Amino acid sequence: MGGIMNLVAFEIEEKRSATAQIFKSLAMEMLELAALDLSRAEPDALDRTSSAAARRADRQSALLWLSEKGDRGVVTFGLCCDALNVPIDPMRVALLTAPSQVLAQIRTILQSDTQSAAKADSNQSRRRALSCPL
């Protein structure tokens, strides 16, 4: 019976950890999108093309999201920062003043996380195999 309970506890913890990781990934992607939208050059005020209008709208949406006034998704800027354990005000300032640098840092982190995730998947498979009773 103890082996079954340990297996159930292990599976619950594994699911909770996976859920937290999914939310952190979503938070990182939301910050990446805002940084991308803010790092693009603003189109000329006289540019009336559809791509210029889309860039303006994306930039405005990012600015509203940063100020917690936008409707960009259901995940707020503050919640994304909390999920990643990043202070809200310094992140807001960084995105407004140096979005290209923030974008580069996020992409470096995401690349590193992707490599780490591949290793973790391999290790998790080993742990699961070792935790299962024979």
C-alpha positions in Angstrom: 0.0 0.0 0.0 2.9 2.4 0.8 4.3 1.9 -2.7 1.0 2.9 -4.3 0.7 6.0 -2.0 4.2 7.0 -2.9 3.4 6.6 -6.6 0.2 8.7 -6.3 2.1 11.4 -4.4 4.8 11.4 -7.0 2.3 11.7 -9.8 0.5 14.6 -8.1 3.7 16.4 -7.5 4.8 15.8 -11.1 1.5 17.2 -12.4 1.7 20.3 -10.2 5.3 20.9 -11.2 4.3 20.5 -14.9 1.4 23.0 -14.5 3.7 25.5 -12.8 6.3 25.1 -15.6 3.6 25.6 -18.3 2.4 28.8 -16.5 6.0 30.1 -16.3 6.5 29.4 -20.0 3.3 31.3 -20.8 4.5 34.2 -18.6 7.8 34.3 -20.4 6.2 34.2 -23.8 3.9 37.1 -22.8 6.9 39.2 -21.7 8.7 38.2 -24.9 5.8 39.4 -27.1 5.6 42.7 -25.2 9.4 43.2 -25.6 9.2 42.4 -29.3 6.3 44.8 -29.9 8.1 47.6 -28.0 11.5 46.9 -29.6 10.2 47.5 -33.2 10.6 51.0 -34.5 7.4 53.1 -34.5 6.1 53.6 -38.0 6.1 57.1 -39.4 3.0 59.0 -38.5 2.2 59.5 -42.2 2.5 55.7 -43.0 -1.0 54.5 -43.6 -0.2 50.9 -44.7 -1.8 48.0 -42.9 1.5 46.8 -41.6 2.2 50.2 -40.0 -1.3 50.2 -38.5 -0.7 46.7 -37.1 2.6 47.7 -35.5 1.0 50.7 -33.9 -1.8 48.6 -32.5 0.7 46.0 -31.2 2.8 48.6 -29.6 -0.3 50.3 -28.0 -1.5 46.9 -26.8 1.9 46.2 -25.2 1.9 49.6 -23.5 -1.6 49.1 -22.1 -0.7 45.6 -20.9 2.4 47.0 -19.1 0.2 49.6 -17.4 -2.2 46.8 -16.4 -5.0 48.6 -18.4 -4.9 46.4 -21.5 -6.8 43.3 -22.4 -3.9 41.5 -23.9 -4.8 38.0 -22.9 -6.0 36.9 -19.6 -2.7 36.9 -17.9 -1.7 40.3 -16.5 1.7 41.8 -16.6 2.0 41.7 -12.8 1.0 38.0 -12.7 3.6 37.2 -15.3 6.3 39.0 -13.3 5.1 37.2 -10.1 5.2 33.8 -11.9 8.8 34.4 -12.9 9.8 36.0 -9.6 10.7 39.2 -11.3 10.1 42.6 -9.6 7.2 44.4 -11.5 8.4 48.0 -11.5 12.0 47.3 -12.6 10.7 45.0 -15.4 8.3 47.6 -16.5 11.0 50.2 -16.7 13.3 47.9 -18.6 10.7 47.0 -21.1 9.9 50.7 -21.7 13.5 51.9 -21.8 15.4 49.0 -23.3 13.0 46.5 -24.9 15.6 45.1 -27.3 17.9 44.2 -24.4 15.0 42.6 -22.5 14.0 40.7 -25.7 17.6 39.4 -26.1 17.8 38.3 -22.5 14.4 36.5 -22.7 15.5 34.7 -25.8 18.7 33.6 -24.2 16.8 32.3 -21.2 14.3 30.5 -23.4 17.1 28.9 -25.4 18.8 27.8 -22.2 15.5 26.5 -20.8 14.9 24.4 -24.0 18.2 22.7 -23.6 17.6 22.2 -19.9 14.2 20.8 -20.6 15.6 18.1 -22.9 18.0 17.0 -20.1 15.2 17.1 -17.5 12.9 15.0 -19.6 15.6 12.4 -19.8 16.2 12.5 -16.1 12.4 12.5 -15.3 12.0 9.3 -17.3 14.8 7.7 -15.3 13.3 8.8 -12.0 9.9 7.5 -13.0 11.4 4.1 -13.9 13.3 4.0 -10.6 10.2 5.0 -8.6 7.9 2.3 -10.0 7.7 -0.9 -7.9 8.8 -4.0 -9.6 
